[in-house]
Amino acid sequence: MTEDELKTIEARLNELPSGPWYVERARPGHDDEARVYDRGSWGVCKPTPNQPLYRRPIAEFVAAARADVPALISEVRRLRELFENTLGGGVL
């Protein structure tokens, strides 16, 4: 993955509402349906009449991605820097 690709991912991430994001049951009695929101707003992944509610595993993945993606970007950059500083780099 190139630095330009990381920057593209980071730019998309920066357009999103800040985290953390949460998962909440969409309707009482429907534990398999969920919504994703941030700080009490339903604006992150709000279901619409044309979009079904998320199944809980999908909602949990989407909610966790708000924290996971920045961590992964940071780790890629940290490992690249380590590689450059210890081995002289040139490959990445």
Phi and psi in radians as a Rosetta constraint file:
Dihedral C 1 N 2 CA 2 C 2 CIRCULARHARMONIC -1.510 0.35
Dihedral N 2 CA 2 C 2 N 3 CIRCULARHARMONIC 2.889 0.35
Dihedral C 2 N 3 CA 3 C 3 CIRCULARHARMONIC -1.104 0.35
Dihedral N 3 CA 3 C 3 N 4 CIRCULARHARMONIC -0.623 0.35
Dihedral C 3 N 4 CA 4 C 4 CIRCULARHARMONIC -1.089 0.35
Dihedral N 4 CA 4 C 4 N 5 CIRCULARHARMONIC -0.690 0.35
Dihedral C 4 N 5 CA 5 C 5 CIRCULARHARMONIC -1.130 0.35
Dihedral N 5 CA 5 C 5 N 6 CIRCULARHARMONIC -0.738 0.35
Dihedral C 5 N 6 CA 6 C 6 CIRCULARHARMONIC -1.067 0.35
Dihedral N 6 CA 6 C 6 N 7 CIRCULARHARMONIC -0.738 0.35
Dihedral C 6 N 7 CA 7 C 7 CIRCULARHARMONIC -1.121 0.35
Dihedral N 7 CA 7 C 7 N 8 CIRCULARHARMONIC -0.636 0.35
Dihedral C 7 N 8 CA 8 C 8 CIRCULARHARMONIC -1.127 0.35
Dihedral N 8 CA 8 C 8 N 9 CIRCULARHARMONIC -0.780 0.35
Dihedral C 8 N 9 CA 9 C 9 CIRCULARHARMONIC -1.093 0.35
Dihedral N 9 CA 9 C 9 N 10 CIRCULARHARMONIC -0.774 0.35
Dihedral C 9 N 10 CA 10 C 10 CIRCULARHARMONIC -1.095 0.35
Dihedral N 10 CA 10 C 10 N 11 CIRCULARHARMONIC -0.676 0.35
Dihedral C 10 N 11 CA 11 C 11 CIRCULARHARMONIC -1.115 0.35
Dihedral N 11 CA 11 C 11 N 12 CIRCULARHARMONIC -0.747 0.35
Dihedral C 11 N 12 CA 12 C 12 CIRCULARHARMONIC -1.086 0.35
Dihedral N 12 CA 12 C 12 N 13 CIRCULARHARMONIC -0.732 0.35
Dihedral C 12 N 13 CA 13 C 13 CIRCULARHARMONIC -1.074 0.35
Dihedral N 13 CA 13 C 13 N 14 CIRCULARHARMONIC -0.719 0.35
Dihedral C 13 N 14 CA 14 C 14 CIRCULARHARMONIC -1.210 0.35
Dihedral N 14 CA 14 C 14 N 15 CIRCULARHARMONIC -0.260 0.35
Dihedral C 14 N 15 CA 15 C 15 CIRCULARHARMONIC -1.453 0.35
Dihedral N 15 CA 15 C 15 N 16 CIRCULARHARMONIC -0.187 0.35
Dihedral C 15 N 16 CA 16 C 16 CIRCULARHARMONIC -1.516 0.35
Dihedral N 16 CA 16 C 16 N 17 CIRCULARHARMONIC 2.762 0.35
Dihedral C 16 N 17 CA 17 C 17 CIRCULARHARMONIC -1.053 0.35
Dihedral N 17 CA 17 C 17 N 18 CIRCULARHARMONIC 2.523 0.35
Dihedral C 17 N 18 CA 18 C 18 CIRCULARHARMONIC -1.155 0.35
Dihedral N 18 CA 18 C 18 N 19 CIRCULARHARMONIC 2.731 0.35
Dihedral C 18 N 19 CA 19 C 19 CIRCULARHARMONIC -1.581 0.35
Dihedral N 19 CA 19 C 19 N 20 CIRCULARHARMONIC -3.011 0.35
Dihedral C 19 N 20 CA 20 C 20 CIRCULARHARMONIC -1.316 0.35
Dihedral N 20 CA 20 C 20 N 21 CIRCULARHARMONIC 2.770 0.35
Dihedral C 20 N 21 CA 21 C 21 CIRCULARHARMONIC -1.803 0.35
Dihedral N 21 CA 21 C 21 N 22 CIRCULARHARMONIC 2.699 0.35
Dihedral C 21 N 22 CA 22 C 22 CIRCULARHARMONIC -2.257 0.35
Dihedral N 22 CA 22 C 22 N 23 CIRCULARHARMONIC 2.772 0.35
Dihedral C 22 N 23 CA 23 C 23 CIRCULARHARMONIC -1.983 0.35
Dihedral N 23 CA 23 C 23 N 24 CIRCULARHARMONIC 2.371 0.35
Dihedral C 23 N 24 CA 24 C 24 CIRCULARHARMONIC -2.387 0.35
Dihedral N 24 CA 24 C 24 N 25 CIRCULARHARMONIC 2.499 0.35
Dihedral C 24 N 25 CA 25 C 25 CIRCULARHARMONIC -0.978 0.35
Dihedral N 25 CA 25 C 25 N 26 CIRCULARHARMONIC 2.354 0.35
Dihedral C 25 N 26 CA 26 C 26 CIRCULARHARMONIC -1.298 0.35
Dihedral N 26 CA 26 C 26 N 27 CIRCULARHARMONIC -0.719 0.35
Dihedral C 26 N 27 CA 27 C 27 CIRCULARHARMONIC -2.470 0.35
Dihedral N 27 CA 27 C 27 N 28 CIRCULARHARMONIC 2.475 0.35
Dihedral C 27 N 28 CA 28 C 28 CIRCULARHARMONIC -0.941 0.35
Dihedral N 28 CA 28 C 28 N 29 CIRCULARHARMONIC 2.350 0.35
Dihedral C 28 N 29 CA 29 C 29 CIRCULARHARMONIC 1.459 0.35
Dihedral N 29 CA 29 C 29 N 30 CIRCULARHARMONIC 0.006 0.35
Dihedral C 29 N 30 CA 30 C 30 CIRCULARHARMONIC -2.131 0.35
Dihedral N 30 CA 30 C 30 N 31 CIRCULARHARMONIC 1.247 0.35
Dihedral C 30 N 31 CA 31 C 31 CIRCULARHARMONIC -1.128 0.35
Dihedral N 31 CA 31 C 31 N 32 CIRCULARHARMONIC -0.336 0.35
Dihedral C 31 N 32 CA 32 C 32 CIRCULARHARMONIC -1.521 0.35
Dihedral N 32 CA 32 C 32 N 33 CIRCULARHARMONIC -0.081 0.35
Dihedral C 32 N 33 CA 33 C 33 CIRCULARHARMONIC -1.933 0.35
Dihedral N 33 CA 33 C 33 N 34 CIRCULARHARMONIC 2.377 0.35
Dihedral C 33 N 34 CA 34 C 34 CIRCULARHARMONIC -2.528 0.35
Dihedral N 34 CA 34 C 34 N 35 CIRCULARHARMONIC 2.804 0.35
Dihedral C 34 N 35 CA 35 C 35 CIRCULARHARMONIC -2.069 0.35
Dihedral N 35 CA 35 C 35 N 36 CIRCULARHARMONIC 2.725 0.35
Dihedral C 35 N 36 CA 36 C 36 CIRCULARHARMONIC -2.007 0.35
Dihedral N 36 CA 36 C 36 N 37 CIRCULARHARMONIC 2.320 0.35
Dihedral C 36 N 37 CA 37 C 37 CIRCULARHARMONIC -2.534 0.35
Dihedral N 37 CA 37 C 37 N 38 CIRCULARHARMONIC 2.915 0.35
Dihedral C 37 N 38 CA 38 C 38 CIRCULARHARMONIC -2.184 0.35
Dihedral N 38 CA 38 C 38 N 39 CIRCULARHARMONIC 2.272 0.35
Dihedral C 38 N 39 CA 39 C 39 CIRCULARHARMONIC 0.810 0.35
Dihedral N 39 CA 39 C 39 N 40 CIRCULARHARMONIC 0.701 0.35
Dihedral C 39 N 40 CA 40 C 40 CIRCULARHARMONIC 1.515 0.35
Dihedral N 40 CA 40 C 40 N 41 CIRCULARHARMONIC -0.061 0.35
Dihedral C 40 N 41 CA 41 C 41 CIRCULARHARMONIC -1.573 0.35
Dihedral N 41 CA 41 C 41 N 42 CIRCULARHARMONIC 2.494 0.35
Dihedral C 41 N 42 CA 42 C 42 CIRCULARHARMONIC -1.613 0.35
Dihedral N 42 CA 42 C 42 N 43 CIRCULARHARMONIC 0.306 0.35
Dihedral C 42 N 43 CA 43 C 43 CIRCULARHARMONIC -1.440 0.35
Dihedral N 43 CA 43 C 43 N 44 CIRCULARHARMONIC -0.142 0.35
Dihedral C 43 N 44 CA 44 C 44 CIRCULARHARMONIC -1.330 0.35
Dihedral N 44 CA 44 C 44 N 45 CIRCULARHARMONIC -1.085 0.35
Dihedral C 44 N 45 CA 45 C 45 CIRCULARHARMONIC -2.351 0.35
Dihedral N 45 CA 45 C 45 N 46 CIRCULARHARMONIC 1.058 0.35
Dihedral C 45 N 46 CA 46 C 46 CIRCULARHARMONIC -1.353 0.35
Dihedral N 46 CA 46 C 46 N 47 CIRCULARHARMONIC 2.254 0.35
Dihedral C 46 N 47 CA 47 C 47 CIRCULARHARMONIC -1.128 0.35
Dihedral N 47 CA 47 C 47 N 48 CIRCULARHARMONIC 2.568 0.35
Dihedral C 47 N 48 CA 48 C 48 CIRCULARHARMONIC -2.118 0.35
Dihedral N 48 CA 48 C 48 N 49 CIRCULARHARMONIC 2.966 0.35
Dihedral C 48 N 49 CA 49 C 49 CIRCULARHARMONIC -0.993 0.35
Dihedral N 49 CA 49 C 49 N 50 CIRCULARHARMONIC -0.485 0.35
Dihedral C 49 N 50 CA 50 C 50 CIRCULARHARMONIC -1.679 0.35
Dihedral N 50 CA 50 C 50 N 51 CIRCULARHARMONIC -0.054 0.35
Dihedral C 50 N 51 CA 51 C 51 CIRCULARHARMONIC -2.145 0.35
Dihedral N 51 CA 51 C 51 N 52 CIRCULARHARMONIC 2.091 0.35
Dihedral C 51 N 52 CA 52 C 52 CIRCULARHARMONIC -1.177 0.35
Dihedral N 52 CA 52 C 52 N 53 CIRCULARHARMONIC 2.816 0.35
Dihedral C 52 N 53 CA 53 C 53 CIRCULARHARMONIC -1.146 0.35
Dihedral N 53 CA 53 C 53 N 54 CIRCULARHARMONIC 2.682 0.35
Dihedral C 53 N 54 CA 54 C 54 CIRCULARHARMONIC -1.276 0.35
Dihedral N 54 CA 54 C 54 N 55 CIRCULARHARMONIC 2.559 0.35
Dihedral C 54 N 55 CA 55 C 55 CIRCULARHARMONIC -1.306 0.35
Dihedral N 55 CA 55 C 55 N 56 CIRCULARHARMONIC 2.585 0.35
Dihedral C 55 N 56 CA 56 C 56 CIRCULARHARMONIC -0.912 0.35
Dihedral N 56 CA 56 C 56 N 57 CIRCULARHARMONIC -0.798 0.35
Dihedral C 56 N 57 CA 57 C 57 CIRCULARHARMONIC -1.059 0.35
Dihedral N 57 CA 57 C 57 N 58 CIRCULARHARMONIC -0.634 0.35
Dihedral C 57 N 58 CA 58 C 58 CIRCULARHARMONIC -1.189 0.35
Dihedral N 58 CA 58 C 58 N 59 CIRCULARHARMONIC -0.801 0.35
Dihedral C 58 N 59 CA 59 C 59 CIRCULARHARMONIC -1.050 0.35
Dihedral N 59 CA 59 C 59 N 60 CIRCULARHARMONIC -0.718 0.35
Dihedral C 59 N 60 CA 60 C 60 CIRCULARHARMONIC -1.152 0.35
Dihedral N 60 CA 60 C 60 N 61 CIRCULARHARMONIC -0.663 0.35
Dihedral C 60 N 61 CA 61 C 61 CIRCULARHARMONIC -1.129 0.35
Dihedral N 61 CA 61 C 61 N 62 CIRCULARHARMONIC -0.811 0.35
Dihedral C 61 N 62 CA 62 C 62 CIRCULARHARMONIC -1.075 0.35
Dihedral N 62 CA 62 C 62 N 63 CIRCULARHARMONIC -0.797 0.35
Dihedral C 62 N 63 CA 63 C 63 CIRCULARHARMONIC -1.097 0.35
Dihedral N 63 CA 63 C 63 N 64 CIRCULARHARMONIC -0.746 0.35
Dihedral C 63 N 64 CA 64 C 64 CIRCULARHARMONIC -1.213 0.35
Dihedral N 64 CA 64 C 64 N 65 CIRCULARHARMONIC -0.487 0.35
Dihedral C 64 N 65 CA 65 C 65 CIRCULARHARMONIC -1.064 0.35
Dihedral N 65 CA 65 C 65 N 66 CIRCULARHARMONIC -0.498 0.35
Dihedral C 65 N 66 CA 66 C 66 CIRCULARHARMONIC -1.089 0.35
Dihedral N 66 CA 66 C 66 N 67 CIRCULARHARMONIC -0.534 0.35
Dihedral C 66 N 67 CA 67 C 67 CIRCULARHARMONIC -1.698 0.35
Dihedral N 67 CA 67 C 67 N 68 CIRCULARHARMONIC -0.588 0.35
Dihedral C 67 N 68 CA 68 C 68 CIRCULARHARMONIC -1.193 0.35
Dihedral N 68 CA 68 C 68 N 69 CIRCULARHARMONIC -0.744 0.35
Dihedral C 68 N 69 CA 69 C 69 CIRCULARHARMONIC -1.110 0.35
Dihedral N 69 CA 69 C 69 N 70 CIRCULARHARMONIC -0.827 0.35
Dihedral C 69 N 70 CA 70 C 70 CIRCULARHARMONIC -1.044 0.35
Dihedral N 70 CA 70 C 70 N 71 CIRCULARHARMONIC -0.653 0.35
Dihedral C 70 N 71 CA 71 C 71 CIRCULARHARMONIC -1.125 0.35
Dihedral N 71 CA 71 C 71 N 72 CIRCULARHARMONIC -0.712 0.35
Dihedral C 71 N 72 CA 72 C 72 CIRCULARHARMONIC -1.163 0.35
Dihedral N 72 CA 72 C 72 N 73 CIRCULARHARMONIC -0.721 0.35
Dihedral C 72 N 73 CA 73 C 73 CIRCULARHARMONIC -1.047 0.35
Dihedral N 73 CA 73 C 73 N 74 CIRCULARHARMONIC -0.812 0.35
Dihedral C 73 N 74 CA 74 C 74 CIRCULARHARMONIC -1.065 0.35
Dihedral N 74 CA 74 C 74 N 75 CIRCULARHARMONIC -0.708 0.35
Dihedral C 74 N 75 CA 75 C 75 CIRCULARHARMONIC -1.170 0.35
Dihedral N 75 CA 75 C 75 N 76 CIRCULARHARMONIC -0.709 0.35
Dihedral C 75 N 76 CA 76 C 76 CIRCULARHARMONIC -1.055 0.35
Dihedral N 76 CA 76 C 76 N 77 CIRCULARHARMONIC -0.794 0.35
Dihedral C 76 N 77 CA 77 C 77 CIRCULARHARMONIC -1.156 0.35
Dihedral N 77 CA 77 C 77 N 78 CIRCULARHARMONIC -0.675 0.35
Dihedral C 77 N 78 CA 78 C 78 CIRCULARHARMONIC -1.104 0.35
Dihedral N 78 CA 78 C 78 N 79 CIRCULARHARMONIC -0.778 0.35
Dihedral C 78 N 79 CA 79 C 79 CIRCULARHARMONIC -1.166 0.35
Dihedral N 79 CA 79 C 79 N 80 CIRCULARHARMONIC -0.648 0.35
Dihedral C 79 N 80 CA 80 C 80 CIRCULARHARMONIC -1.095 0.35
Dihedral N 80 CA 80 C 80 N 81 CIRCULARHARMONIC -0.778 0.35
Dihedral C 80 N 81 CA 81 C 81 CIRCULARHARMONIC -1.100 0.35
Dihedral N 81 CA 81 C 81 N 82 CIRCULARHARMONIC -0.738 0.35
Dihedral C 81 N 82 CA 82 C 82 CIRCULARHARMONIC -1.057 0.35
Dihedral N 82 CA 82 C 82 N 83 CIRCULARHARMONIC -0.790 0.35
Dihedral C 82 N 83 CA 83 C 83 CIRCULARHARMONIC -1.055 0.35
Dihedral N 83 CA 83 C 83 N 84 CIRCULARHARMONIC -0.817 0.35
Dihedral C 83 N 84 CA 84 C 84 CIRCULARHARMONIC -1.091 0.35
Dihedral N 84 CA 84 C 84 N 85 CIRCULARHARMONIC -0.703 0.35
Dihedral C 84 N 85 CA 85 C 85 CIRCULARHARMONIC -1.353 0.35
Dihedral N 85 CA 85 C 85 N 86 CIRCULARHARMONIC -0.494 0.35
Dihedral C 85 N 86 CA 86 C 86 CIRCULARHARMONIC -1.735 0.35
Dihedral N 86 CA 86 C 86 N 87 CIRCULARHARMONIC -0.574 0.35
Dihedral C 86 N 87 CA 87 C 87 CIRCULARHARMONIC -2.003 0.35
Dihedral N 87 CA 87 C 87 N 88 CIRCULARHARMONIC -0.035 0.35
Dihedral C 87 N 88 CA 88 C 88 CIRCULARHARMONIC 1.527 0.35
Dihedral N 88 CA 88 C 88 N 89 CIRCULARHARMONIC -0.168 0.35
Dihedral C 88 N 89 CA 89 C 89 CIRCULARHARMONIC 1.080 0.35
Dihedral N 89 CA 89 C 89 N 90 CIRCULARHARMONIC -2.515 0.35
Dihedral C 89 N 90 CA 90 C 90 CIRCULARHARMONIC 1.642 0.35
Dihedral N 90 CA 90 C 90 N 91 CIRCULARHARMONIC -0.419 0.35
Dihedral C 90 N 91 CA 91 C 91 CIRCULARHARMONIC -1.478 0.35
Dihedral N 91 CA 91 C 91 N 92 CIRCULARHARMONIC -0.768 0.35
